Amino acid sequence: MESMTDAPIKITKTTASKLEQVDFSNLTFGKNFTDHMFVCDYKNGEWQTPEIVPYGPITMEPSAKVFHYGQAVFEGMKAFKDDNDDVFLFRPKDNLDRINKSAKRMAIPAFPESYFMEGLQALLNLDRNWIKAGAGNSLYIRPFVIATESGVSASPSSSYRFMIICAPANAYYKGEVKVLFAEKYSRSADGGVGYAKAAGNYGAQFFPTSLAQAEGFQQIIWTDAKTHEYLEEAGTMNIFFRVNDTLLTAPISDRILDGITRKSLIQIAEDKGIDVQVRPVSVKEIVEAAKNGSLKEIFGAGTAATINPISGFGHKGETFDLPKLESSYASNFKKELMAIQYNTKDDPYGWRHKVLS
Ligand SMILES: *Cc1c(COP(=O)(O)O)cnc(C)c1O
């Protein structure tokens, strides 16, 4: 069955929903996808009519440029449902702006705002029963763009595909997270693509991360490529340090991703009267703070996990454990952010964006 929305989006509904087959109390992050997906092709210099179709495999030429030159960017966002079954996104325009910033760096054409916002709305409407109310439940949304032109010449593709797929998610808890401060490998460099959510940034981290895992750490905190003396961010999360009651985080740059969770937390912390210092954070000061007991917390911030407390870190063969706090910044900020996301408190910032009611 096909129909049109206000925006020119062509909708083909599934005839076989998978909803009943999914155990919502026991979800593996990013494994089960909803019934529909959004697809929009770019060719002849413009984005074509977007479509929503049943989720499923796509067919591409083996010579498609994405496979050879990694012209691919993505986003990560979430939809939340409140007790009235209203559905909200969190700062969605920022995700569109960022995917277009990432796209620009990878010579991919920008995606139109109306297609993005109306595409999301139509997709979430079709798959709204996949979004469960209750703190911790959400729908993880993965927009992405890939280069589809066939041909292995090393030049930008003339055709692209923009897609959005969605996966229901529970509260994301991975157990204790210990991190290793990077001493050799780098995630990004000056003038590079670290600020973009470009696919290759992530693939390149798997190997060094596997080495860290073999040493008993779950993740790496990347340091600046030049000196490895400044702490920058984790693989998919920005990173915060609490020294006494001061919150430290690195400034964004062309090496560091401008996280939406990060900037929201900075705002929330400042509004609570917390001293937030956005400045280069040195390995040396954090190691010293760990030694003299003034290092209270380290936590990651990103859409998937929201806030991920870190229990310890390793550096040059030494490991340091962080104290277990009764009331941490991490848990307070998480509560505050989730209250806005799940519509259980006022949103003084205008971050909550109702998509369905
Ligand atoms: C996505 C991502 C983040 C977090 O960004 P959010 O907008 O908060 O989800 C941080 N660092 C990197 C490298 C990322 O890819």
PDBQT file of the ligand as one rigid body, heavy atoms in Angstrom, charges set to zero:
ROOT
HETATM    1  C1  LIG A 401      28.766  10.657  18.340  1.00  0.00    +0.000 C 
HETATM    2  C2  LIG A 401      30.027  10.950  19.044  1.00  0.00    +0.000 A 
HETATM    3  C3  LIG A 401      30.049  11.634  20.268  1.00  0.00    +0.000 A 
HETATM    4  C4  LIG A 401      28.806  12.000  21.025  1.00  0.00    +0.000 C 
HETATM    5  O1  LIG A 401      27.976  12.887  20.370  1.00  0.00    +0.000 OA
HETATM    6  P1  LIG A 401      26.455  13.052  20.835  1.00  0.00    +0.000 P 
HETATM    7  O2  LIG A 401      25.923  14.092  19.926  1.00  0.00    +0.000 OA
HETATM    8  O3  LIG A 401      26.465  13.458  22.240  1.00  0.00    +0.000 OA
HETATM    9  O4  LIG A 401      25.817  11.707  20.645  1.00  0.00    +0.000 OA
HETATM   10  C5  LIG A 401      31.284  11.954  20.805  1.00  0.00    +0.000 A 
HETATM   11  N1  LIG A 401      32.435  11.599  20.190  1.00  0.00    +0.000 NA
HETATM   12  C6  LIG A 401      32.443  10.934  19.024  1.00  0.00    +0.000 A 
HETATM   13  C7  LIG A 401      33.734  10.597  18.393  1.00  0.00    +0.000 C 
HETATM   14  C8  LIG A 401      31.240  10.576  18.424  1.00  0.00    +0.000 A 
HETATM   15  O5  LIG A 401      31.249   9.893  17.291  1.00  0.00    +0.000 OA
ENDROOT
TORSDOF 0
